[in-house]
Amino acid sequence: MPTVYDLTREQLTDRLVAWGEPAFRAKQVWSQLWRRAATYDQMSDIPPALREQLAADLPLGVEVLDERTADRGATRKALLRLGGEHAIETVLMGYRDRVTVCVSSQSGCAMGCTFCATGQMGLQNNLTAGEIAAQAVWARREAARLPTSTPQRLSNVVFMGMGEPFANRRRVFGALGRLIDPGTFGLGARHVTVSTVGIVPGIAALAETFPQVGLAVSFHAASDELRDRLVPPNARYPLAKLEDAIAAWRAITHRRPSIEWALIDRVNDTIEQAELLAPIARRLGAHINLIPLNPTPGYPVLGSPPARIKRFVRTLEQLGANVTVRDTRGRSIDAACGQLALAATS
């Protein structure tokens, strides 16, 4: 069932006018839905009868099925049912200086990256633009419940949850439009990042359509031989084509891309891989985010131990690459990178 977040402002206005409501009511409802992230029962300036009709005919379509917390409450993973049928996981993370939500674009994923729990699921459903954006609305509302050590106000949205965003590009772009529209959700485009395993046409389209939105690319290997094994789409978009696409994105946007790299013990944490990765990152002016591989039931290989991580970082830095090791958040609740797999339903 389409939810209210799938409607445009004009469609919502037409619906309310058809119900006999004045047009200004639609403006009130729209602002409450998106800017305040209010549920219908929280809309005190809307008549109770209209709130009841909205809830019955235009549901919010965001149902929390389960929720887990970690990091002293600063990380929250929610299992959400969207539109009454699509189950996905969304992660809200509060830091000292920002609050970020990691949203999903699909239920499951068809990319086949075997070390990723979502990839092990396979694709179940594509989400609608409204269902994707609704996760950010949920996060805006829930940010106030984070510990006071965080800003308690949503500041960033990253498309790094379940699914490959560019495999559901039309709807992802629809969600981006809602999120950065000043009259809708109103988040600055530079506070939004889309992550991809390297779908070249999607990178080009993002540059043309949303040049201020950030780009993160999951490399995980710097040779085609290894990347073919770890990231199956590499067979269609090998590293040379991928690097050209990122370079073109950078030329249009004048922004720094990110290279995501899950460190897998004795697989992609070798000196050889670091020596291949560093010149790619330098050519692209990219920042490398290293992520110790998080455990998943379907991939028995372990993440790199601290000594191998330090050696990998040292090699990259000696070769002039810009690199950091990402703080792992939510591992204890299967909310860290690569762990989203609807575990709460099992």
JOFENLIN-V82768 format. One record per residue. N is the residue number from 0. SS is DSSP state (H for helix, E for strand, - for the rest). Layout:
n/ss
N/SS
N/SS
This chain:
n/ss
0/-
1/-
2/-
3/H
4/H
5/H
6/-
7/-
8/H
9/H
10/H
11/H
12/H
13/H
14/H
15/H
16/H
17/H
18/-
19/-
20/-
21/-
22/H
23/H
24/H
25/H
26/H
27/H
28/H
29/H
30/H
31/H
32/H
33/H
34/-
35/-
36/-
37/-
38/-
39/H
40/H
41/H
42/-
43/-
44/-
45/-
46/-
47/H
48/H
49/H
50/H
51/H
52/H
53/H
54/H
55/H
56/H
57/-
58/-
59/-
60/-
61/E
62/E
63/E
64/E
65/E
66/E
67/E
68/E
69/E
70/H
71/H
72/H
73/-
74/E
75/E
76/E
77/E
78/E
79/E
80/E
81/E
82/-
83/-
84/-
85/E
86/E
87/E
88/E
89/E
90/E
91/E
92/E
93/E
94/-
95/-
96/-
97/-
98/E
99/E
100/E
101/E
102/-
103/-
104/-
105/E
106/E
107/E
108/-
109/-
110/-
111/-
112/-
113/-
114/-
115/-
116/H
117/H
118/H
119/H
120/H
121/-
122/E
123/E
124/E
125/E
126/-
127/-
128/H
129/H
130/H
131/H
132/H
133/H
134/H
135/H
136/H
137/H
138/H
139/H
140/H
141/H
142/H
143/H
144/H
145/-
146/-
147/-
148/-
149/-
150/-
151/-
152/-
153/-
154/-
155/E
156/E
157/E
158/E
159/-
160/-
161/-
162/-
163/-
164/H
165/H
166/H
167/H
168/H
169/H
170/H
171/H
172/H
173/H
174/H
175/H
176/H
177/H
178/H
179/H
180/-
181/-
182/-
183/-
184/-
185/-
186/-
187/-
188/H
189/H
190/H
191/E
192/E
193/E
194/E
195/E
196/-
197/-
198/-
199/H
200/H
201/H
202/H
203/H
204/H
205/H
206/H
207/H
208/H
209/-
210/-
211/-
212/-
213/E
214/E
215/E
216/E
217/E
218/-
219/-
220/-
221/-
222/-
223/H
224/H
225/H
226/H
227/H
228/H
229/H
230/-
231/H
232/H
233/H
234/H
235/-
236/-
237/-
238/H
239/H
240/H
241/H
242/H
243/H
244/H
245/H
246/H
247/H
248/H
249/H
250/H
251/H
252/H
253/-
254/-
255/-
256/-
257/E
258/E
259/E
260/E
261/E
262/E
263/E
264/-
265/-
266/-
267/-
268/-
269/-
270/H
271/H
272/H
273/H
274/H
275/H
276/H
277/H
278/H
279/H
280/H
281/H
282/H
283/H
284/-
285/-
286/E
287/E
288/E
289/E
290/E
291/E
292/-
293/-
294/-
295/E
296/-
297/-
298/E
299/-
300/-
301/-
302/E
303/-
304/-
305/H
306/H
307/H
308/H
309/H
310/H
311/H
312/H
313/H
314/H
315/H
316/H
317/H
318/-
319/-
320/-
321/E
322/E
323/E
324/E
325/-
326/-
327/-
328/-
329/-
330/H
331/H
332/H
333/-
334/-
335/-
336/-
337/-
338/-
339/-
340/-
341/-
342/H
343/H
344/H
345/-
